[in-house]
Amino acid sequence: MNTDKEQFLNFKTLPGRLNAAQAAWYLGFSPHEIPILVTEGLLKPLGRPARNAPKFFASATLEEFRRDVKWLGKACDSISEHWKYRNHRQPRSEPPIAETPA
């Protein structure tokens, strides 16, 4: 386990807001899965951050989600569906290569 993650998970009291990586560690997801949960509407960042801005999440809300078995099930299903869709998409067709006259 990486030392930052281990130190974070050993805090007795969490800070009021957590960044995406900390939220992922706390909920038991991978950091790359947090944007999927945000896109699906299962996780809401604090405030109204720009699309490319760092997102922060309320630790109180995350604590509720962590204890909610139904929410965790929805989150897992949502992530599975996301990757199922991404892996079964049709590959992009390559544009035809124009032949040059000789």
C-alpha positions as a Markdown table, in Angstrom:
| # | Residue | x | y | z |
|---|---|---|---|---|
| 1 | Met | 0.0 | 0.0 | 0.0 |
| 2 | Asn | 1.4 | 3.4 | -0.8 |
| 3 | Thr | 2.4 | 5.4 | 2.2 |
| 4 | Asp | 0.2 | 8.5 | 1.4 |
| 5 | Lys | -2.8 | 6.2 | 1.3 |
| 6 | Glu | -1.8 | 4.4 | 4.4 |
| 7 | Gln | -1.3 | 7.6 | 6.4 |
| 8 | Phe | -4.6 | 9.0 | 5.2 |
| 9 | Leu | -6.6 | 5.9 | 6.1 |
| 10 | Asn | -5.1 | 6.0 | 9.6 |
| 11 | Phe | -6.4 | 9.5 | 10.4 |
| 12 | Lys | -8.6 | 9.5 | 13.4 |
| 13 | Thr | -10.5 | 12.5 | 12.2 |
| 14 | Leu | -10.9 | 13.2 | 8.5 |
| 15 | Pro | -10.7 | 16.8 | 7.1 |
| 16 | Gly | -14.0 | 18.4 | 6.0 |
| 17 | Arg | -13.2 | 18.0 | 2.3 |
| 18 | Leu | -11.3 | 15.4 | 0.4 |
| 19 | Asn | -9.7 | 15.5 | -3.0 |
| 20 | Ala | -10.6 | 12.9 | -5.6 |
| 21 | Ala | -7.8 | 10.5 | -4.7 |
| 22 | Gln | -8.6 | 10.7 | -1.0 |
| 23 | Ala | -12.3 | 10.2 | -1.7 |
| 24 | Ala | -11.4 | 7.1 | -3.8 |
| 25 | Trp | -9.2 | 5.7 | -1.0 |
| 26 | Tyr | -11.9 | 6.3 | 1.6 |
| 27 | Leu | -14.7 | 4.7 | -0.5 |
| 28 | Gly | -12.6 | 1.8 | -1.7 |
| 29 | Phe | -12.5 | 2.8 | -5.3 |
| 30 | Ser | -9.6 | 3.6 | -7.6 |
| 31 | Pro | -8.9 | 7.3 | -8.2 |
| 32 | His | -9.7 | 6.9 | -11.9 |
| 33 | Glu | -13.2 | 5.7 | -11.0 |
| 34 | Ile | -14.2 | 8.9 | -9.3 |
| 35 | Pro | -14.8 | 10.8 | -12.5 |
| 36 | Ile | -17.1 | 8.0 | -13.6 |
| 37 | Leu | -19.2 | 8.3 | -10.4 |
| 38 | Val | -19.4 | 12.1 | -10.8 |
| 39 | Thr | -20.5 | 11.8 | -14.5 |
| 40 | Glu | -23.1 | 9.2 | -13.5 |
| 41 | Gly | -24.4 | 11.6 | -10.8 |
| 42 | Leu | -23.6 | 9.2 | -7.9 |
| 43 | Leu | -21.0 | 11.5 | -6.4 |
| 44 | Lys | -21.3 | 15.3 | -6.3 |
| 45 | Pro | -18.3 | 17.6 | -5.8 |
| 46 | Leu | -18.5 | 20.6 | -3.5 |
| 47 | Gly | -19.4 | 23.9 | -5.1 |
| 48 | Arg | -19.4 | 24.3 | -8.9 |
| 49 | Pro | -15.9 | 23.5 | -10.0 |
| 50 | Ala | -15.0 | 24.0 | -13.7 |
| 51 | Arg | -14.7 | 20.8 | -15.8 |
| 52 | Asn | -10.9 | 20.9 | -15.6 |
| 53 | Ala | -10.6 | 22.1 | -12.0 |
| 54 | Pro | -9.7 | 19.8 | -9.1 |
| 55 | Lys | -12.8 | 18.4 | -7.4 |
| 56 | Phe | -13.3 | 18.2 | -3.6 |
| 57 | Phe | -15.9 | 16.1 | -1.8 |
| 58 | Ala | -17.5 | 16.5 | 1.7 |
| 59 | Ser | -16.2 | 13.8 | 4.0 |
| 60 | Ala | -19.6 | 13.7 | 5.9 |
| 61 | Thr | -21.3 | 12.7 | 2.6 |
| 62 | Leu | -18.6 | 10.2 | 1.8 |
| 63 | Glu | -19.0 | 8.6 | 5.2 |
| 64 | Glu | -22.8 | 8.2 | 4.5 |
| 65 | Phe | -22.0 | 6.6 | 1.2 |
| 66 | Arg | -19.4 | 4.3 | 2.7 |
| 67 | Arg | -22.0 | 2.9 | 5.0 |
| 68 | Asp | -24.8 | 2.6 | 2.4 |
| 69 | Val | -24.8 | -0.8 | 0.8 |
| 70 | Lys | -27.3 | 0.2 | -1.8 |
| 71 | Trp | -25.2 | 3.2 | -2.9 |
| 72 | Leu | -22.1 | 1.1 | -3.1 |
| 73 | Gly | -23.9 | -1.5 | -5.2 |
| 74 | Lys | -25.1 | 1.3 | -7.6 |
| 75 | Ala | -21.6 | 2.7 | -7.8 |
| 76 | Cys | -20.1 | -0.7 | -8.6 |
| 77 | Asp | -22.8 | -1.4 | -11.2 |
| 78 | Ser | -22.3 | 2.0 | -12.8 |
| 79 | Ile | -18.5 | 1.5 | -13.1 |
| 80 | Ser | -19.0 | -2.0 | -14.5 |
| 81 | Glu | -21.5 | -0.6 | -17.1 |
| 82 | His | -19.1 | 2.2 | -18.0 |
| 83 | Trp | -16.3 | -0.2 | -18.8 |
| 84 | Lys | -18.6 | -2.7 | -20.5 |
| 85 | Tyr | -19.8 | 0.1 | -22.8 |
| 86 | Arg | -16.2 | 1.4 | -23.4 |
| 87 | Asn | -14.9 | -2.1 | -24.1 |
| 88 | His | -17.7 | -3.1 | -26.5 |
| 89 | Arg | -17.8 | 0.1 | -28.6 |
| 90 | Gln | -17.2 | -0.4 | -32.3 |
| 91 | Pro | -13.6 | 0.7 | -33.2 |
| 92 | Arg | -13.4 | 3.9 | -35.2 |
| 93 | Ser | -13.2 | 3.3 | -38.9 |
| 94 | Glu | -10.0 | 4.6 | -40.5 |
| 95 | Pro | -10.5 | 7.2 | -43.1 |
| 96 | Pro | -9.6 | 6.0 | -46.6 |
| 97 | Ile | -6.1 | 6.8 | -47.7 |
| 98 | Ala | -6.0 | 8.9 | -50.8 |
| 99 | Glu | -3.9 | 7.5 | -53.5 |
| 100 | Thr | -1.5 | 9.9 | -55.2 |
| 101 | Pro | -1.2 | 9.7 | -58.9 |
| 102 | Ala | 2.2 | 8.3 | -60.1 |
